[in-house]
């Protein structure tokens, strides 16, 4: 069980996380189309709900909005503003995902040793998709240029209270040849998705959101790195996001 202390502080319980990692590790590494796990109720219900309700609103001054052919009505945190206006509780929760307890959990789950978190949350932290928005299928950039590190893992935590299936926003995981979608994952409250970051870990939510105008699709994103990689899945050289079209 996870543990909390008071109203403003929560901490992962190492024994609980390690037990989860033991239970999920074999399935993670054998998962198709690439290693991944879907973990429901990662946080206690009350913690997840509070985090969802303290998620920055759509008019948050720290959001940068992206509108292009591949990302429509997507907002994410501006590096320059950092966490101005973000609640202390939300900031504390973000930092927990870079803490050694969670890193140990990820290493046990994935079998990737020497994971390095990103204290700058480059490209990560708060992600928000507005109604009608989408994120095309892609594989993520593979290098942290600033630190010279190789990107290895994505962790996504969804924070969408009472999310309805007909609203869409489904995370799709595609095979390396882009022939079929092998997993479809609804972005419901307190659902965490962990997956390997490679040159063929194709994912996204490419259908426009059909949620009501007052709702948004909210998630936290965390990226983890290693100093070098030995799995041969990083592609040739350094690359930015690799966008892919779904088959007709």
C-alpha positions in Angstrom: 0.0 0.0 0.0 1.1 3.5 -0.7 1.4 5.8 2.4 0.7 9.4 3.0 1.5 11.8 5.8 -0.8 14.7 6.4 -2.7 16.5 3.7 0.1 17.9 1.7 2.7 15.1 1.6 2.5 11.6 0.1 5.3 9.1 -0.3 5.5 5.8 -2.2 5.9 2.8 -0.1 8.9 0.9 -1.4 7.7 -2.5 -0.4 4.4 -2.0 -2.2 6.0 -0.8 -5.3 8.5 -3.6 -5.3 5.7 -6.1 -5.0 4.0 -4.6 -8.0 7.2 -4.6 -10.0 7.7 -8.3 -9.2 4.2 -9.1 -10.3 4.4 -7.1 -13.6 8.0 -7.5 -14.7 7.6 -10.6 -16.9 4.5 -9.3 -18.6 6.2 -6.0 -19.1 9.1 -7.3 -21.0 7.0 -9.7 -23.1 4.3 -7.2 -23.9 3.4 -6.4 -27.5 4.0 -4.3 -29.6 6.8 -3.2 -27.3 7.6 -3.6 -23.6 5.0 -1.7 -21.5 2.6 -2.0 -18.5 -0.7 -0.4 -17.6 -1.0 0.1 -13.9 -4.3 1.2 -12.5 -4.5 2.9 -9.1 -0.9 3.7 -8.9 -1.8 6.3 -6.3 -4.4 6.2 -3.4 -7.7 7.4 -4.8 -7.8 10.5 -2.7 -4.3 11.5 -3.8 -5.0 11.0 -7.5 -8.3 12.9 -7.2 -6.6 15.9 -5.5 -3.8 15.9 -8.1 -6.4 15.8 -10.9 -8.3 18.8 -9.3 -5.0 20.8 -8.8 -4.0 20.2 -12.4 -3.3 23.6 -14.1 -6.3 25.0 -15.9 -6.4 25.6 -19.6 -5.5 29.3 -19.2 -2.4 28.5 -17.1 0.2 31.0 -18.0 2.9 28.3 -18.0 1.3 26.4 -20.9 2.7 26.6 -24.4 0.1 25.6 -27.0 1.1 23.7 -30.1 -1.0 23.6 -33.2 0.5 21.9 -36.3 -0.3 19.0 -38.5 0.7 16.4 -35.9 -0.2 18.1 -32.6 -3.5 19.9 -32.5 -4.7 21.9 -29.4 -1.9 20.4 -27.3 -0.6 22.4 -24.3 2.5 21.6 -22.2 4.6 23.4 -19.7 6.9 26.2 -20.8 10.5 25.6 -19.5 11.0 29.3 -18.9 8.2 29.7 -16.5 8.9 26.4 -14.6 6.3 25.9 -11.9 5.0 29.5 -11.3 1.4 29.2 -10.2 1.5 25.4 -9.6 0.3 24.2 -6.2 2.9 23.0 -3.7 1.1 19.7 -3.5 1.3 19.2 -7.3 5.0 20.2 -7.3 5.7 17.7 -4.5 4.0 14.9 -6.5 6.0 15.7 -9.6 9.3 15.4 -7.6 8.2 12.0 -6.2 8.5 10.5 -9.8 12.1 11.5 -9.8 12.8 10.0 -6.4 15.0 7.0 -5.8 12.0 4.9 -4.6 10.2 5.3 -7.9 13.4 4.8 -9.9 14.1 1.5 -8.1 10.5 0.4 -9.0 11.1 1.3 -12.6 14.4 -0.6 -12.8 12.8 -3.7 -11.3 9.8 -3.5 -13.5 11.6 -2.9 -16.8 15.0 -4.5 -16.3 16.7 -1.3 -17.3 19.5 -0.4 -14.8 21.1 2.9 -14.1 18.0 5.0 -14.9 18.5 8.8 -14.6 15.5 11.1 -14.1 15.1 14.5 -15.6 14.9 17.3 -12.9 14.2 19.8 -15.7 11.1 17.9 -16.9 12.2 18.7 -20.5 9.1 18.1 -22.6 7.4 16.5 -19.7 5.3 17.4 -16.5 1.9 18.7 -17.4 0.3 17.7 -20.8 -3.2 18.9 -21.7 -5.2 18.3 -24.9 -8.2 20.6 -25.5 -11.4 19.5 -27.1 -10.9 18.6 -30.8 -7.2 18.1 -30.2 -5.0 15.1 -31.1 -1.5 13.7 -31.0 -0.5 11.7 -34.1 1.3 8.4 -33.8 5.0 8.8 -33.2 8.2 7.6 -31.6 9.8 10.1 -29.2 13.1 11.9 -29.5 15.9 9.7 -28.4 18.5 11.9 -26.7 18.8 14.5 -24.0 21.2 16.9 -25.8 22.0 19.0 -22.7 23.2 16.0 -20.7 24.3 13.6 -23.5 21.9 10.9 -22.3 19.8 8.3 -24.0 16.1 8.3 -23.5 14.8 4.9 -22.3 11.4 5.1 -20.6 8.2 7.1 -20.7 5.8 7.2 -17.7 2.3 8.7 -18.3 -0.1 9.3 -15.4 -3.7 10.1 -16.5 -5.7 12.5 -14.4 -9.1 12.5 -16.0 -12.0 12.2 -13.5 -15.1 10.4 -14.8 -13.7 10.1 -18.3 -16.3 8.7 -20.8 -15.3 6.2 -23.5 -17.2 8.2 -26.2 -14.9 11.2 -25.6 -12.0 9.4 -27.1 -8.4 10.3 -26.2 -7.4 6.6 -26.4 -3.7 5.9 -26.3 -2.8 3.7 -29.2 0.3 1.5 -29.3 1.3 0.4 -32.8 3.6 -2.3 -34.1 7.0 -1.4 -35.6 5.8 -1.7 -39.2 2.8 0.5 -38.6 0.4 -2.2 -39.8 -1.8 -2.5 -36.8 -2.7 -1.0 -33.5 -2.1 -3.7 -30.8 -3.2 -1.8 -27.7 -5.8 0.8 -26.9 -5.6 2.4 -23.5 -8.3 4.7 -22.1 -6.9 7.8 -20.2 -8.9 7.3 -17.0 -8.1 8.8 -13.6 -5.1 7.2 -11.8 -4.0 5.0 -14.7 -0.3 4.9 -15.3 1.3 3.6 -18.5 5.1 2.8 -18.6 6.8 1.9 -21.8 10.2 1.6 -23.4 11.3 4.5 -25.6 12.9 3.3 -28.8 13.0 4.2 -32.5 9.9 2.1 -33.0 7.8 2.6 -29.9 5.0 4.1 -31.9 2.2 5.6 -29.8 -0.3 8.5 -29.7 -4.0 9.4 -29.7 -4.6 10.4 -33.3 -8.4 10.8 -33.2 -9.7 14.3 -32.3 -11.1 14.5 -28.7 -14.9 14.5 -28.6 -15.1 15.6 -24.9 -17.4 18.4 -23.8 -16.1 21.9 -24.3 -15.4 22.4 -20.6 -13.3 19.2 -20.3 -9.6 18.5 -21.3 -7.5 15.4 -21.5 -4.8 15.8 -18.7 -1.8 13.8 -18.0 1.6 13.9 -16.3 4.6 12.8 -18.4 8.0 11.7 -17.0 11.0 10.6 -19.1 14.0 8.6 -17.9 17.4 8.2 -19.4 20.6 6.2 -19.2 24.2 7.0 -19.9 24.5 4.9 -23.1 22.3 2.0 -24.2 23.0 -1.6 -25.0 19.7 -2.8 -26.4 20.2 -1.7 -30.0 16.8 0.0 -30.1 17.8 3.6 -30.2 18.0 4.1 -33.9 20.9 5.5 -35.9 22.3 8.7 -34.4 20.2 11.4 -32.7 16.7 12.1 -33.9 13.7 14.3 -33.0 10.2 13.0 -32.8 9.4 10.5 -35.6 5.9 11.0 -36.9 4.0 8.1 -38.6 0.7 7.9 -40.6 -1.8 5.3 -39.7 -2.7 2.9 -42.6 -5.9 3.9 -44.5 
